[in-house]
Amino acid sequence: MNSRRFQVLIEDLAYRFSRDDIPKIKSALEALKKASEIPISILNPSSGYHPVVIFKKRFGRYEKEAAVSLMDFKILTKYNTPAWKRAVTFHLDDDIIEHSKIGGIETVLIGNPRRLQRLRGILTRIIEQVNQKPKRLVLLYDDIYMDFGNNRYVHIRIRGGDIRVETNMKLNTASKILGKAIVHIDSAFGNKNREFYKLLFAYSLGTRGSFETFFMKYLFPKFNPEQREFLEEMYDYRNFITLLYRELSRISVDRIGDEVGIRINRRANPKRPLEIGILFTDHGIEVRRYINTVTVSLLV
């Protein structure tokens, strides 16, 4: 941050705004640059987008702005702006950069104070439930980045009652690290993304009780008449859930795609196997009548 290019940029921004804004601008550039270095950050260049911050400040009835490249540390104009960019807007009048601690964890907060306060409360409750505490936290407007060390990250985006969860870890590893926080997120938010539902499925395979909860909440209510009749006609449906749990717990959840296919071969009707397809989507978990690929096969 002490390079000649960075110093020239600071001088240019002091001319466009004011010298009083320079400390906040410097702090914002340093914090956003570090945020862009997180592998799964929305600002990381590996996403295919050029990271940009747009500084804005009101001067009476007018508002000035300046777009800055976080890669090249130069002011962008309509002539040199990259075609593919991802920008965050930093309002010099209202937004903050704060270095703090949440649950004893070093945290950088970037953005609007009110929105950050809400995120802080949500994150505090999530951290209370995880099996392993993150080493570092970054709160960037609506995004939370949890750094668990050894290049292991979880990205959470919260907008209203919706939440998106992404990670660069394997599903099995992430589900063990997040633990009961996955169940908390499931109950606290309405709309979730497919990556989250995969994590929820992986977590449910941790114990037979967790899987039955998952089965009765997400699968059984969506069974078609034939699937529902099969389960209801069993002497004890819990025996079937136990059998299914044992088979699924043996699979490598890290290799599952967007579908888990279950084929049930029935002794009473061997020519007509029953299929149950579990599909993970950005709108929830769907249950299909037919499957594309067999993940597990049962004989009952």
Salt bridges, closest charged atoms under 4 A:
GLU11 OE1 - ARG19 NH2 2.90
ASP21 OD1 - LYS57 NZ 3.47
GLU65 OE1 - LYS56 NZ 3.75
ASP93 OD1 - LYS57 NZ 3.54
ASP94 OD2 - ARG58 NH1 3.72
GLU98 OE2 - ARG120 NH2 3.25
GLU106 OE2 - LYS101 NZ 3.65
ASP142 OD2 - ARG115 NH2 3.06
ASP142 OD2 - ARG159 NE 3.43
ASP143 OD1 - HIS155 NE2 2.67
ASP143 OD1 - ARG157 NE 2.78
ASP147 OD2 - ARG136 NE 3.62
GLU166 OE1 - HIS155 ND1 3.43
ASP186 OD1 - LYS192 NZ 3.07
ASP186 OD2 - LYS217 NZ 3.00
GLU212 OE1 - ARG208 NH1 2.14
GLU212 OE2 - ARG238 NE 3.43
GLU226 OE2 - ARG266 NH2 3.35
GLU226 OE2 - ARG272 NE 3.22
GLU226 OE1 - ARG289 NH2 3.87
GLU247 OE2 - ARG250 NH1 3.09
ASP258 OD2 - ARG194 NH1 2.92
ASP258 OD1 - LYS198 NZ 2.98
GLU275 OE2 - ARG263 NH2 2.70
ASP282 OD1 - ARG194 NE 3.65
GLU286 OE1 - ARG288 NH2 3.01
